[in-house]
Amino acid sequence: MVIDRIEGDFAVVENEGIMLDIPLSQLPCEAKEGDIVTLSNGVYIVDNKSADEQREEISARLENLFKRKQK
């Protein structure tokens, strides 16, 4: 699940195309927009490794896109 945005006391997360509201009180205090969270034994965990990999992939795609536009 990816945290799309924070609205008040809730994080709006996207899970396989479905948007869900999760109370911030259930997420780790360091959770922020763009983080990937997983649910393990009833506890939400920020998956930093997956989030970093996703950011790198998006960055590479954007770089490719800009290179194509410059040609």
N, C-alpha and C positions, 0 to 999 in steps of 0.2 A: 504494500500500500504506500502511496506517495502522498505526503502532506501537500495539498494544493494551496491552501491558505488558512490563516487563523482569523476567525470571526468571533469576537467576544470571548466567551469561555469555551469555545469549541474549535477543534481543528477539522477542517473539511478535507477528507482524504479520498483519493481515487483508488478503487480496487477493481481491476478488470472492467473498466468503463462505468462502474457504479460509484456515485458520490455518496459518502457517508459522513455523518457528524460524530466526532469522538470528543467527549469532554477532555479539556486540557488536563484536568486532574488525574486522568488515567494514563497520560503520556509522560515520559521522562522530562524533567525540567529543561533539558538542553534541546528538545525537539523543536525544529523550525521548518518553515516553508521549504519544500524541495527535498526534505529528508525522506528516506524510505524507512517505514516501520513494519515490524513483524509482530505477530501475536504468538507468544510461546507460554504455555501453561497459564493462560489468563493474564499475562503481563505483556505490555507493549514494550518493544525494544527498538532503539534506533540502530539501523543496519548501516553503519558508516561505510563499510567496504562496498556494498552495493550502490550506495549513493555516490561515492567517489567514481566508481566505474561508469555509472550512468552520466555523470557530469562530463567525464572525459569523452565518452561517446558523443554526446551532444556537441561538445566543443569541436571535436574532429569533424562532425557533419557540417557545422556552421563554417568552419575553415574551408572545407571542400566547396561549399556553396559559394562563398566569396571568391574563391579562386576561379570557379567557373564563370562568374559574372565579370571578372576582370579580363577574360579572354575575348 
